[in-house]
Amino acid sequence: MANFSKSNVPQFSVEVYQNEYLSEGGRDVSAIVTVTATGGGTTGGLPLPSLDPRHAGLRGPGSDAAVVIMVDCSGSMDYPPTKMRNAREATAAAIDTLRDGVAFAVVAGTHKAAEVYPGAGRLAVADASTRAQAKDALRRLNAGGGTAIGSWLRLAERLLYSADVTIRHGILLTDGRNEHEKPEALRAALDACAGRFTCDARGVGTDWEVKEVTGIASALLGTADIVANPSELAIDFMRMMETAMGKEVADVALRIWTPQDTDVTFMKQVAPTVEDLTDRRADAGPRSGDYPTGSWGDESRDYHLAVRVPIASVGQEMLAARVALVLPSPDGGPPQTLAQGLVRAVWTDDMAASTSINPQVAHYTGQAELAQAIQQGLDARKSGDWDGATAKLGRAVQLANASGNADTAKLLSKVVDVVDAVTGTVRLKAKVADADEMTLETRSTKTVRVKK
């Protein structure tokens, strides 16, 4: 384990868990990499004097962040009318949670994106006065029009880059499907915004498309969730904003170096959620690639790295990979190395050593399979393949039970009747509430940490 600390960023550490022993002819090495950030010094920021919103580029202590809240204002938000009121109240609660000095804006999203506050392509700076102005401006949030989420994201990106800040974050709320722009337009917007800012996405009610909302959060390294009851939006928005205010360092990447003839098979985040980062690799020099991790506060995440090494003889050993946590230099120079860890490979003729599965690797392999089984089972259920759905969701029940993932097990029990959790014997429920099915699908990638 190695770590690096600096007064204005959290202290990072990297721990590697693996069974380094391979049998003769073995080539596949797996490791769980735990990254932990602790003790950042800027979570709270002191109150700043009142600043004119026109001076959004100015920053004080602890104000190195910007947030844009995107609120769905399409016509469906008026059914029932309380939904729009709940959205206004949730946005007001999020604004109240902003730290003094943070730059922010509110965007109304329909078939186009419109600035609600402060307007004119700029951000306000949070203080008592601008919070009050922003909450007063929320009266302009009225339902009417369609849904084109790509345009919301592009406006948010422009606003976030009007401020000279390090942490850029979006919060997006929608209650419907992205019906007023082509799927390619949303995909292009996500591609354009990826790496530019992080974004949490929420679906309210049950008329939105789970894969759209989770796809937005996945592409922008944020969280996704369902708020089935609109009255719970305010609490959820406050929690999201509190988490965003705790972020202190952005654009952190996991840099994987591998020796000659060694390749990365896959790289996944496996806790707190499963997120495949394999295809997001960016070359970072000879034999090195960077995998984005987004913004960090005080938190810990687990990653599963798999590499394929060249064949070697019994008794030989090698460095299979070096994992470094790196932070780009603001002046374009070499990145800072915040922490690093090593993945090893040792060839042995000891069968007990080479066939033993590391507990962390085994646990997260199961958690990744659990997420996949849920998604495949629900897809089969929607297509009318009840046998396939029963098999996949039964396997999910078995995996959730074995790993102690009680939250997922509880969600599964609303979709299937569990006959025997140990063997994964289940019966599909004939009737399932839309909210229960969508909650299971949206939260299918949430994992539990391994018991160390």
RATA-V957628 format. One record per helix or strand of 2 or more residues. SS is the DSSP state (H for helix, E for strand). FROM is the first residue (numbers start at 1). TO is the last residue. If there is no record, write none. Layout:
SS FROM TO
SS FROM TO
//
This chain:
E 2 6
E 9 18
E 21 22
E 28 38
H 53 55
E 65 72
H 75 78
H 82 97
E 103 109
E 113 117
E 124 125
H 128 140
H 149 160
E 167 174
H 183 193
E 198 204
H 210 219
E 224 227
H 230 245
E 249 257
E 263 271
E 275 276
H 278 280
E 282 283
E 288 296
E 299 308
E 317 327
E 336 347
H 351 355
H 359 382
H 386 403
H 406 412
E 416 420
E 425 428
H 434 442
//
